[in-house]
Amino acid sequence: MSLFRDDGIVLRTQKLGEADRIITLLTRGHGRVRAVARGVRRTKSKFGARLEPFSHVDVQFFARGSELVGRGLPLCTQSESLAAYGGGIVTDYARYTAGTAMLETAERFTDHEGEPAVQQYLLLVGGLRTLARGEHEPHLVLDAFLLRSLAVNGYAPSFGDCAKCGLPGPNRFFSVASGGVVCGDCRVPGSVVPSSEAIGLLSALLTGDWETADASEPRHVREGSSLVAAYLHWHLERGLRSLRYVEK
């Protein structure tokens, strides 16, 4: 029997029995972890209030055996709040839907429990912090998070040079299956011709050029979001359920 301590973001919760919950977290050192939190659904439980989605917490786990992830679910025995991002997210519909899509994305990209995913974890912490503070429009924060999640998992799209032959940009066509923009010679069936402004916006979101992103026109933002959703769908092999509720 072992005790483990880690900090993480609560991705989602599920009811268990009359008073317990199964908590799914993305942790710094152990990747995605599911654990049982006993008694957290009781009205007087302060412990449970810290284990809500969007919460950044320091958690202690009790596991049978020497590994945190094993046959059974470990117990969540202690929890200390590091940052309650939910307070700045759940009261605003646009932030809430964008944040929910971010949590779902992080869970989908960390489908193997117990495997560290430090870059994805840090990306999620930073994204939720930015979203909660209202520093940029929620849909822009979401698209930036989706693009960077794709990048840290090895699926970075190209928005300049041709994704197939490397021809220096700008290139006119965009192919989800090819990995981003492609030249005329590498164009494949299903390629689209987005506006240069939409491609420039996506490049800015991927690289963190918020001055350019914040100045983008709504029509180019919507166009860019459609490309991001299609690209994400291709690599996850199915879309995000929460993405359909996001306001554009």
N, C-alpha and C positions, 0 to 999 in steps of 0.2 A: 504494500500500500504506500502511495507517494502523494506528496503535496507539490503542486506546481503553481507558480504565480506568473502572470503575464498581463499586459494591457491590450485592450482591443476595442473594436466598435461593435455594438449590438446590431446585427443585420435583421433579425426577425425573432419572433417568439411564437410558441405554440402551447396551447393548453394541455395540461397533463393531470388527470385526476381532478379532484375538487379544488385543490389549492396550489398546485405546482405548475411549473412551466418548463418547457425545453427551450433553452436560449441558444441561438446560433450567433457566434461571434467571429469576426476576422481579427486575429491576434497578431502581434508583432513577431513573436518567436515561434508560434506553432501553427500559423496559417488559420484555416477555418476549423473551428471547434464547436461541437454541440455538447451542451451540458445541462444537467437537471438543476433547477433552482427550486428548492422546497419552500412552500408556504408563501411564495411571493404574490399570490393572488388574494391573500387576505387583506382586508381593508386597512389594517394597522401596520402593514409591512412596509417599513422604510427601505428595506433591502430591495423590494420589488420595483420601487420607483426609480432606482438607479439602473435597472436592467430593461429599459425600454428602447425600441429602435432609435437610432441616431446617437445614443449615448456613448461617450468615450469613457471607458472604465478600467480600473486596475482590479483584476479578479484573481482570487485564489481558487484553485481546483483541487479536489480530492479524487484520486483515481486508484483503482485496484490494479496492482502491478507496477512496473517501472515506466510504462509509457502512458502519456496522457490520452492518446487515441487508441482504444483497444476494442474488445468485444462489446463491453457495456458502456453506457454514457457516464462520464465522470460527474461528480457533484460540484456545483458552484457554492462554496462555503463562505466566502467573503467578497465584498464588492465595495470599492471606493470610487467616487465620481471624479474623473479628471476634467471633463468638459461636457456640459449638457447642451449639445448642439440642437436637440429637439425643440428647446424653447424658442429658438429663432427660426425654426422651420415649420413646425406643425400648425402655426397660426396663420400661415399664408399658403393659399392653395397652389400657386405656381411653384413656390419653394418646396412644398410638401411632395408634389408629384415628381418634381425633378430629383429630390432627395431619395424618394422611394425607388426610382429608376437606377440611381447610383448604387443603392444597397443591393438591388437585384443583380446588377452588373458585376459587382464585386463578388457576390456569391457564385455566380455562374463561372467566373474566371478562376475560382479557387475550389474546384469540384473534388479535389482529393484532400480529405481531412488530415490534419497533422503535418502537412507539407508547408514549410515557411514560404510566405509570399510577401516579403518586406516591401518591395516597391509598390505592389498593389495596396498594401495596408497604408503606407505613407501617402499615397495618392488619394485614398479615400478620406483619411484624416484631413488633409489639406482641402479637398473638395467640399467636405461638409462644413469646415470652418469658414470658407469663403461664402458658401451658400447661406449659412446662418447669419453672417454679418451683413449680407445684402450688398456686397461690394460690386457685383455685376448682375446683369439680368439672369434669372435662374436658368433659362434655356441655353444661354451661352456657357454658363458654368457646367451644365450637364453635358453639352456637346464637347467641351474641352476635356471633361473627365472621361467620356467615352473614347475619344480619340487617343488620349494618353494611356488608357487602360489597354486598348488594342496595341499600342506601341510597346508597352512593357511586357506584353505577352507574345511579342514577336510578330505582330500583324500591322506594323506602322504603314499607313498609306502614303503614297508619293503624291505630292501636289506641285512638283516642279519638273524634274527629269522624268522621262518615260519609264514607267515601272517595268517594262519588258526589255528594252534595248538600251536604256540609259541616255537617250537623246536629250540634250539640255533643253529645259523648258524656256518659255511656257509652251505647254502642249494642250491641245484643244479638247480631246476626248477623255472621258472618265469611265473606267471599267472596274466594277466591283470585283469581278473574278480575277482580273489581272493585277490588282493591288494598287489602284489609283489612276493617275492620269497616264494616257498613252498617246503616242504619236500617230499620224495617219497611217503609216506602214504597219503598225502593230495593232491597229484598231480591230476589235473582234465584235461579232454580233452581240447586241445588247448594250453596247457602249452608248453613253449619253453625252450631250454637249452642254455642260453647265456654263453659267456666266463666269467670266474671269473674276468678278467680285466675290462670288460664292467660293471659288477655289482659294482666293486670297484670304477670305475669312477663315476657312478651315485651316489653312497653313498658319495663320496667326494664332488660332486657338491651340493648335498642336505645339507651337513654340513658345506660347505665353506672351504674345504681343497683344496685350489687352487694350492698348490705345487704338489699334486698328480694329479690333473686334467690337469694342464698345461704340465705334462710330459707324458700324455697318447698318445699312438700310434693312427694314423688316423683311422685304421680299427676298433679299439675299440671305438673310438669316434662315428663313423658311426653306429656301432652296438648299442651303448647306445642311440643315438638319435632316432633310430627306436623304441626302447622300450618306450622312453618318449612319442613319437608321438602316439603310440598305446594306452598307458595308458591315455593320455590326451583325445584322441578321445572317449575312453570308458566313461569317466566321464562327458564330455561335450555333449555326445550323437551324436555329429557330429564333423568332423575335422575343423581345422582352414584353411580358404581359403588362407591366406598369407603364411602358412607353406610350401606349395608346391614350393615356389620360393626361399626358403632358401638354400644357398649353403652349402654342407656338405663336 
